[in-house]
Amino acid sequence: MSLLRVFGFPVSPRFAALPDRPPGPPWRILQMINAGQTPFSDLTRLLAKIPNTELTVTVGRDEKLQRAVELIRDASTQKFTVIGWTTELPQLLGSHHVLVSKAGGATVQEGIAARCPMIINQIVPGQEEGNAELITQTNSGAVAFTNDKVMATLTRVFADGGSLLREWSTNISKISRPAASLEIAKFLLEL
């Protein structure tokens, strides 16, 4: 009998019931801005200008940040959605083609569970380095620390009808275990 069982990272069971995301274009970009993240406004403005895309920006509970992002949206010719604190993260990740965010543990694992490729634009040294390595080593996304690199990566991702995006999506699906929490619970109940 094995003493070690690998089930995956336990995420909300809602990730196990996500429908397939709609094909693009328009390509759906989810930018998650976390508290304390490096300046975001220039990147948000650039993301809002990408043709054939729909941008959604999450800001958490930070009302000042939400107002700042709403001002960017209001001044933008291509409008986008701004979302504060939400319990609908599984649906957001499941309905977007690519996530742009920092390499937070839960963020990366929920992105993987939703089979949403990721462009990591910030890494907290130490604790988040392994998360970024997981994404890059499995070719499920990329690391791009500057706004220019994020934009160049997105250009590559959406080129040729999204061929790189399809490759990333296939690869992230191979490591996705959206039912891990259900499998862990079932295993424990059977003990």
C-alpha positions in Angstrom: 0.0 0.0 0.0 1.3 3.4 -0.9 1.7 5.9 1.9 1.5 8.9 -0.5 -1.4 9.8 -2.7 -1.4 12.8 -5.0 -4.8 14.4 -5.6 -3.8 17.9 -6.6 -4.3 21.3 -5.0 -7.8 21.5 -3.3 -9.8 24.2 -5.0 -13.5 25.0 -4.8 -15.6 22.1 -6.2 -17.1 24.7 -8.6 -14.0 24.4 -10.7 -14.9 20.7 -11.5 -18.2 21.8 -13.1 -17.0 24.6 -15.4 -18.2 24.4 -19.0 -15.8 24.7 -21.9 -14.8 28.3 -22.6 -16.2 29.9 -25.7 -13.8 30.0 -28.7 -12.3 33.4 -29.6 -12.0 35.9 -31.0 -12.9 38.0 -29.2 -10.2 36.8 -26.9 -11.1 37.3 -23.2 -8.3 38.6 -21.0 -8.7 38.6 -17.2 -6.3 41.0 -15.3 -6.2 40.3 -11.6 -4.7 43.2 -9.7 -3.7 42.3 -6.1 -3.1 44.6 -3.2 0.4 45.9 -3.2 1.0 45.0 -6.8 3.4 47.2 -8.8 1.8 50.0 -10.7 -1.0 48.6 -12.8 -2.6 51.6 -14.6 -0.3 51.6 -17.6 -0.8 47.9 -18.2 -4.6 48.2 -17.8 -4.7 51.0 -20.4 -2.6 48.9 -22.8 -4.7 45.8 -22.3 -7.9 47.8 -23.0 -6.5 48.8 -26.4 -5.9 45.3 -27.8 -8.2 44.8 -30.8 -10.6 41.8 -30.8 -10.5 41.4 -27.0 -12.7 41.7 -24.0 -11.0 42.8 -20.8 -12.1 42.1 -17.3 -10.2 43.6 -14.4 -10.6 42.3 -10.8 -9.5 44.5 -7.9 -10.6 42.7 -4.8 -11.9 44.7 -1.8 -9.8 47.8 -2.5 -12.4 50.5 -3.2 -9.8 53.1 -4.0 -8.2 50.8 -6.5 -11.6 50.0 -8.0 -12.3 53.7 -8.5 -8.9 54.2 -10.1 -9.6 51.3 -12.6 -13.1 52.6 -13.3 -11.6 56.0 -14.2 -9.3 54.2 -16.7 -12.3 52.3 -18.1 -14.4 55.5 -18.4 -11.6 57.2 -20.3 -10.9 54.2 -22.6 -12.4 54.0 -26.1 -12.8 50.2 -25.6 -14.8 49.7 -22.5 -14.1 46.8 -20.1 -15.6 45.2 -17.0 -14.3 46.1 -13.5 -15.1 43.7 -10.7 -14.5 44.2 -7.0 -14.6 41.3 -4.5 -16.4 38.3 -5.9 -17.2 34.7 -5.2 -17.4 34.0 -8.9 -13.7 33.5 -9.6 -14.2 30.0 -10.9 -16.6 31.3 -13.6 -14.4 34.2 -14.4 -11.3 32.0 -14.9 -13.3 29.5 -16.8 -14.7 32.1 -19.2 -11.5 33.9 -20.0 -8.8 32.7 -22.4 -5.8 34.1 -20.5 -5.0 35.4 -17.1 -2.6 38.3 -16.4 -1.6 38.4 -12.7 1.1 37.8 -10.1 2.2 34.3 -9.3 0.2 33.9 -6.0 -0.3 30.3 -4.9 -4.1 30.3 -5.0 -4.2 32.3 -8.1 -1.9 30.0 -10.1 -3.6 26.8 -8.7 -7.1 28.2 -9.5 -6.0 29.2 -13.0 -4.7 25.7 -13.5 -7.9 24.2 -12.2 -9.9 26.4 -14.6 -7.5 25.5 -17.5 -6.8 29.2 -18.0 -3.3 29.9 -19.3 -1.4 32.6 -17.4 1.0 35.5 -18.1 2.7 36.2 -14.8 3.8 39.8 -14.4 5.0 39.8 -10.9 6.6 37.2 -8.6 7.2 37.6 -4.8 10.7 36.2 -4.4 10.8 32.9 -2.6 7.2 31.9 -2.1 6.0 32.5 -5.6 9.0 31.4 -7.7 7.8 27.7 -7.7 4.4 28.8 -9.0 6.0 30.6 -11.9 8.3 27.7 -12.6 5.2 25.3 -12.8 3.6 27.5 -15.4 6.7 27.9 -17.5 8.0 24.4 -17.2 4.7 22.9 -18.3 4.4 25.5 -21.1 1.1 26.6 -19.7 1.9 30.3 -19.9 4.8 32.7 -19.6 6.5 35.2 -17.3 6.7 38.8 -18.5 7.8 41.4 -16.0 7.4 44.5 -18.0 4.3 45.9 -19.7 6.1 45.7 -23.1 6.8 42.0 -22.5 3.2 41.3 -21.4 1.9 43.0 -24.6 4.5 41.2 -26.8 3.5 37.9 -25.2 -0.2 38.6 -25.8 0.5 39.5 -29.4 2.2 36.0 -29.8 -0.6 34.3 -27.9 -3.4 35.6 -30.2 -1.4 35.4 -33.5 -2.2 32.8 -36.1 -5.8 32.4 -34.8 -4.5 31.7 -31.3 -2.2 28.8 -32.0 0.0 29.5 -29.0 -3.0 29.9 -26.8 -4.3 26.5 -27.9 -1.0 25.0 -27.1 -0.9 26.5 -23.7 -4.5 25.4 -23.1 -3.8 21.8 -24.1 -0.8 21.8 -21.7 -2.5 23.3 -18.7 -5.4 20.8 -19.2 -2.9 18.0 -18.7 -2.0 19.3 -15.2 -5.5 20.5 -14.2 -7.2 18.7 -11.4 -10.3 20.7 -10.8 -12.0 17.9 -8.7 -9.1 17.5 -6.3 -11.0 18.7 -3.2 -13.8 16.2 -4.0 -11.4 13.4 -4.5 -9.6 14.2 -1.2 -13.0 14.3 0.6 -14.0 11.0 -0.9 -10.7 9.4 0.0 -11.0 10.6 3.6 -14.6 9.3 3.9 -13.6 5.9 2.7 -10.9 5.5 5.4 
